[in-house]
């Protein structure tokens, strides 16, 4: 079932507004094939309505729009994200990406994104960099996140594209980061499967670690995650879709069947993201 109609507020913690070039990158071919999507049909510049209409269909009030940066350079630049955010300031919030291979450039770009573009954090993909999050190249970014008071967001769990999955394992990599940066807020996206129990353990252990459900339909949430959301983890899990790879409407199918009480549901759909990202 889809979410209840009415005044329910939904925040999507992980989306992208793509370009045709971004979607046609070879790394995404397995994902698009699984989705039955022909990336060659997308124009170079995709209209903003492509993303906004998907949010409307899922009754998403606000969404966190992520930039992408990898070893070869920006894939969805911070300025690309800023353009769509400026067009829909009441619907969208920007999330930066930076060049981990150049630490001072990364710190300066994060400062610019937060202070000048109004972004609310930064995201990195360990599988894309082939670097687990305890690698030294992340550490200047962690320190700047603490100084700026913004969260660091990342992917955890197996890699959907044809990249090694090991950098996405929560323990020991993210565990060490949380120990060394107790002031750092971390949002770990994509649930952490097949290491979901490890991810729940970290979110339980550390007050500043959160989980988002991006890339998974509610019907596919692991049972241990659902139990965590119902109980002592009700303040620690955020809804996310990972649009355009999964639309918010698709991601929310089966939400009612999870059996969340009203408090847990409201925190999951909105309250936790509002607290973490300062919405």
N, C-alpha and C positions, 0 to 999 in steps of 0.2 A: 504494500500500500504506500501511497505517496503521503507527504506530510499533511497534517490537518489544515483545512482552509481557515481563513480568518486572520487574526492579528498576530499570528505566530511570526517571530522575527528569526531570520536565518542569515548567518554569516558563513561564507565559504572561505576557508583558510588557505586554499591553494588553487589558483587558476593561472592560466597564461592567456594572453591575447596574442595568437601566433601570427607569423607571416607565412606566405607560401614557401619561401626558402627554408624556413625553420622546419616546416612539416615534411619537406622533401629530403631532409638529411637522412642518409642511409641508416643511422642508428634507430630511427623510428619505424623503419619498414616492417619489422615483425609486429609491432603494436598496431599499426594501421591495417596491416593485413588481417590481423585478428578482429579488428573493428569493421572490416569490409569497406575501407575508405581508400579511394584513389587520390593520392596526394597531388598527382599531376593536374587535377582539375582545379586546384586552388590558385587564385591569382597571386601575384607577387605581394600586393597589399590587400589584406583582408579587411573589409569594412568593420567598423566598431560594432555595428548592429549584430554581427555574427556572434559576438560575445555577450552583448547586453541582452539579446533575445533569449539566449540560453539561460541567463540568470533569471530573466522574467519567467520563463517556463518553469523553473524550479522554485519560484517565489523566494529567490535569494535577495535579501535587502542590501547587503554589502559583500564585497569580495576582495580578497588580498591577491593582487596581480603581481606575478613574479617575473623579474628579469632573469636571463640565463647568461652565464659566462663560463667558458671552458678553456682548456689549454690552447686552443687555436684562436681565442679571442671572444668578443661578445657575440652571442647568438640571438638574443633578444635584449637590446641595450637598455640601460636605465632611462635614456631619453625617449626610446620607443614606448616604454611603459608610462613615462610621465605624460606623454601626449594623450593617451587614452584616459588616464586618471584626470587630467585637466578638463577633459570633455564631460566627465561624469563624476564630479568631486563628491557627490552625496552617495554614490554607489560603489566606488572603487578606491582602494588604498594600495599604494605602490610598495613593492619589496625589492630591494636592490640585489645585484650580483656584482662580484668583483673578481679581479685577477689574483688568484692565490699565489701565482708564481712570482709576483712583484709586490712584496708586502707593503712597502710604503705607498705605492700607487693604489693598492687595495684600500688602505686606511684613508687616504685622501678622497678616493671615490665614494667610500661609504659615508664620510663626513658630508660630501657634496650632496649625495642622495638624500640624506636625512635633513640636513640644514637648509638646503636650497630647493630640493624637489619635494620635500615633505614626506618622504618615505618613512615607513614604520619598522624597518628591520632589514635583514639581509638573508639570502638563502644560497647555499652551496650544495652540490650533488657529489658526494664522495665517489660514486661509481664513475662519473664523468671525468673527474680528476685522477682517478685510480689512487686516491689518497684517503686513508681512514681519518676520522676527525681528530685523532690525537697527534697527527703530523704537525711538525713545527710550523708549517706554512699557514696554518689556520690561526695560530696564536695571536698575532697582531690584530687580526679581525675580531677575535674574542675580546681582547682588551678594549678595543674601540667600541664594541657593542656595549660593554659595561659603562664606559665613559659617557656614551650617548644615551644610555638607558633604553636600548632597543633589543629585541630578541634576535638570536641567531637561529635560523631555520635550516633544516637539512632533510635529506632522505635517509630512511633506515630500512633495512630488510634487503631482499634480493633485488637485483637489477633487472628491470623488464627488458631494456635493450641488451644487445649482445656484448655486455661488458662483465667483468668479474663482479661477483656479489659480495665478496669478503669485506670490502670497505664499509658496507652497510650493516655489519654486525654490531649490535649495541654494546655488548661486553666482549672484550675489555675497552674498546676504543672510546665510546662516549662516556663510559664510566670514569675513565681517567680525566677526561675534560671536565666533567662535573665536579670531581674532587679538586682539581686545580683552579677552577673558576667558580667558586660558590656563589658569586654575585651574578653570574651569567644566566639569563633566561634562554632556554632551548626548546624549540618546537620540532619534534621528530615526526616527519610525515611518512605516510604509506604504511603505518601500523607496525612495521618491523618484521612481518612474516618472512621466513618461517621461525623467526626468533621473537615472536610476540611476547612470550613469557619473560624474556630478558628485558624487553622494552618496558613492560609493566613493572618489573622489579625496579628499574631505574627511576621511573616516574613515581613510584612509591617511596623510594629511598631519598630522592632529592626534591626539595620543595619547588625548584625552578625548572624542572623538566616536565614537558607536556608531550602528548601524542596527538597527531591529527590523522584522520581516516582517509585522506586523499588516495585515489586510485582504487578504492574498494567500494562496491555496493554494500548497503546495509545487510543484504542477505548473505554476504560473504564475510562478515566480521567474525573472527574467531570467538568461540564461546567464552574463553577466558577474558577477552576484552569486553564483551557485553556484561559479564558479571562485575568486572572492575568499574564500568560506567554506572552500573546500578548502585554500587556500594561506595567504598572509600575513594574510588577514582572519579567520582562524578564531577569534581572540579578540575580534572587533569586531561580530558579528552575533548578535542575540537573537531567539528565537522569540516571535511574538505572533499572536493570532487576530483581535482586534477584536470579540469577542462582545458583543452578540448579532447583529451584522451578519454574522458568520461564526463558526461554532462551532469549538472546538479540533479536534474530530474531522475536520471538513471541511478545516481549514487544514493538517492534517498528512497528508492524502492525497497520496501520491506522494513522501513523505520518503525512503523506502528507495531509490527510483530515482535520487536525486541523487548517490549514490556517495560520500557523506561517510565518511571513515575514523572509527574509534571515537572518537578524540580530538576531531575537529572536530564530530562529532555531539553528543557530551556537552557540549561548550562551547556549542554553538548551543542545545540544548534546556534547559540548566540553568546551566552554569558561568558564562557571561558575565553573565546576569541576576543570579545570586547575587553576583557581584563588584560589579556596578554599583549594585545596590540594597541591598547589605549584608545579604543574607539569611543 
